[in-house]
Amino acid sequence: MQRIHNVTQLADLDDDALARCYAYPRHLERPWVRANFVNSIDGAFTVDGVSAGLGTDADHRVFTLLRELAEVIVIGAGTVRAENYGGAHPDPDRRRAHFQHGIGGSADGTPPPIAVVTASARLDPASKFFTDAEVAPLIITTAHADKDQVAALEQAGAQIVVAGEAAIMPSALVRVFAERGLHRVLCEGGPHLFGQLAEADLVDELCLSTAPMLVGGAGGRISLSASTFDTPMSRKQLVLAEDGTVLARWARR
Ligand SMILES: NC(=O)c1ccc[n+]([C@@H]2O[C@H](COP(=O)([O-])OP(=O)(O)OC[C@H]3O[C@@H](n4cnc5c(N)ncnc54)[C@H](OP(=O)(O)O)[C@@H]3O)[C@@H](O)[C@H]2O)c1
């Protein structure tokens, strides 16, 4: 029987071994964009409008680890609004340990900021996204956003970055991170943001959890963009969980 490379059982991996599986490349000189999504077997990315219904323990373990490793988490405003996003609170000791191993995290254990991409700045300054944040969120917005709304988000503790006129080009978004030395980027969606990054060929890797369920419905998919494209990807690793979740890591060829 032929052995398939880089296929592992999740049960065989302790936290350090799993972290090595998801290590960012060392010595990055530009932002490395990693995206993370969960999907059902039949391709749904939400159940009743949110991803929580697809979450399994295995997916949660990887979701938590990817946050521990990242230097910045980026999401579209649609996801913040739909999922009632809070701040990121990864374990500070784990972040320090990842940093010492050169695979991500932070030297002092501080969490990564969450950057929200929004043309409108239409976010609720009283929401837990702002009240629950340990580090100032980055609001990456446009010159066309409502000025009072932007001021309210700044008042709520956010750092405002204007990176476009009416919309933010994917390359301008990545430049925002490059200028701040934030090289280990984790994009947690949603499909509109991810689709634009992928269309611009700016996604270095995709971590995709497939939850062992069929959900049907008329929902969309994890990547939405104005036009189709054809980006070949290589399967870097497959981790199989006992509950049936398939944890794949795909990298741009
Ligand atoms: N299964 C999963 O792993 C997963 C992960 C993430 C999200 N989701 C689901 O995805 C759904 C939300 O998807 P979505 O595609 O609507 O959300 P999205 O990509 O998170 O957000 C779209 C919004 O982001 C802003 N945006 C995106 N690209 C922009 C650009 N180039 N310039 C300026 N602003 C930009 C706009 O915000 P403004 O309207 O404020 O201008 C836009 O309306 C939710 O149901 C969520 O549960 C699932």
The ligand as a Tripos MOL2 file, in Angstrom:
@<TRIPOS>MOLECULE
LIG
   48    52     1     0     0
SMALL
NO_CHARGES

@<TRIPOS>ATOM
      1 N1        -17.5090   29.3010    7.4360 N.am      1 LIG1
      2 C1        -16.6070   30.1820    7.7800 C.2       1 LIG1
      3 O1        -15.4870   29.7990    8.1250 O.2       1 LIG1
      4 C2        -16.9210   31.6570    7.7390 C.ar      1 LIG1
      5 C3        -15.9040   32.5770    7.9700 C.ar      1 LIG1
      6 C4        -16.2010   33.9330    7.9050 C.ar      1 LIG1
      7 C5        -17.4860   34.3600    7.6350 C.ar      1 LIG1
      8 N2        -18.4490   33.4360    7.4200 N.ar      1 LIG1
      9 C6        -19.8250   33.8930    7.1140 C.3       1 LIG1
     10 O2        -19.7420   34.7930    6.0210 O.3       1 LIG1
     11 C7        -20.8800   35.6610    6.0410 C.3       1 LIG1
     12 C8        -20.4410   37.0710    5.7270 C.3       1 LIG1
     13 O3        -19.9070   37.0570    4.4450 O.3       1 LIG1
     14 P1        -19.6140   38.3320    3.5570 P.3       1 LIG1
     15 O4        -18.9270   37.8370    2.3540 O.co2     1 LIG1
     16 O5        -20.8370   39.1490    3.4230 O.co2     1 LIG1
     17 O6        -18.6920   39.1160    4.5180 O.3       1 LIG1
     18 P2        -17.2350   39.7210    4.5430 P.3       1 LIG1
     19 O7        -16.3960   39.3960    3.3890 O.co2     1 LIG1
     20 O8        -16.7400   39.4170    5.9160 O.co2     1 LIG1
     21 O9        -17.6390   41.2470    4.5550 O.3       1 LIG1
     22 C9        -18.0880   41.9520    3.4400 C.3       1 LIG1
     23 C10       -17.9810   43.4210    3.8190 C.3       1 LIG1
     24 O10       -16.5860   43.7310    4.0280 O.3       1 LIG1
     25 C11       -16.3030   45.0160    3.5260 C.3       1 LIG1
     26 N3        -15.4210   44.8620    2.3970 N.ar      1 LIG1
     27 C12       -15.0940   43.7150    1.7400 C.ar      1 LIG1
     28 N4        -14.2260   43.9790    0.7510 N.ar      1 LIG1
     29 C13       -13.9990   45.3050    0.7850 C.ar      1 LIG1
     30 C14       -13.1850   46.1780    0.0170 C.ar      1 LIG1
     31 N5        -12.4310   45.7320   -0.9850 N.pl3     1 LIG1
     32 N6        -13.1830   47.4850    0.3370 N.ar      1 LIG1
     33 C15       -13.9300   47.9470    1.3550 C.ar      1 LIG1
     34 N7        -14.7200   47.1810    2.1130 N.ar      1 LIG1
     35 C16       -14.7590   45.8720    1.8230 C.ar      1 LIG1
     36 C17       -17.6280   45.6230    3.1490 C.3       1 LIG1
     37 O11       -18.0880   46.2190    4.3720 O.3       1 LIG1
     38 P3        -19.0710   47.4740    4.4800 P.3       1 LIG1
     39 O12       -20.4040   46.9590    4.0140 O.co2     1 LIG1
     40 O13       -19.0520   47.8350    5.9150 O.co2     1 LIG1
     41 O14       -18.5270   48.5520    3.6080 O.co2     1 LIG1
     42 C18       -18.4480   44.3960    2.7820 C.3       1 LIG1
     43 O15       -19.8360   44.6090    2.8800 O.3       1 LIG1
     44 C19       -21.4950   35.5200    7.4050 C.3       1 LIG1
     45 O16       -22.6880   34.7680    7.2750 O.3       1 LIG1
     46 C20       -20.4730   34.7210    8.1860 C.3       1 LIG1
     47 O17       -21.0760   33.9150    9.1370 O.3       1 LIG1
     48 C21       -18.2060   32.0970    7.4620 C.ar      1 LIG1
@<TRIPOS>BOND
     1     1     2 1
     2     2     3 2
     3     2     4 1
     4     4     5 ar
     5     4    48 ar
     6     5     6 ar
     7     6     7 ar
     8     7     8 ar
     9     8     9 1
    10     8    48 ar
    11     9    10 1
    12     9    46 1
    13    10    11 1
    14    11    12 1
    15    11    44 1
    16    12    13 1
    17    13    14 1
    18    14    15 2
    19    14    16 1
    20    14    17 1
    21    17    18 1
    22    18    19 2
    23    18    20 1
    24    18    21 1
    25    21    22 1
    26    22    23 1
    27    23    24 1
    28    23    42 1
    29    24    25 1
    30    25    26 1
    31    25    36 1
    32    26    27 ar
    33    26    35 ar
    34    27    28 ar
    35    28    29 ar
    36    29    30 ar
    37    29    35 ar
    38    30    31 1
    39    30    32 ar
    40    32    33 ar
    41    33    34 ar
    42    34    35 ar
    43    36    37 1
    44    36    42 1
    45    37    38 1
    46    38    39 2
    47    38    40 1
    48    38    41 1
    49    42    43 1
    50    44    45 1
    51    44    46 1
    52    46    47 1
@<TRIPOS>SUBSTRUCTURE
     1 LIG1         1 GROUP 0 **** ****
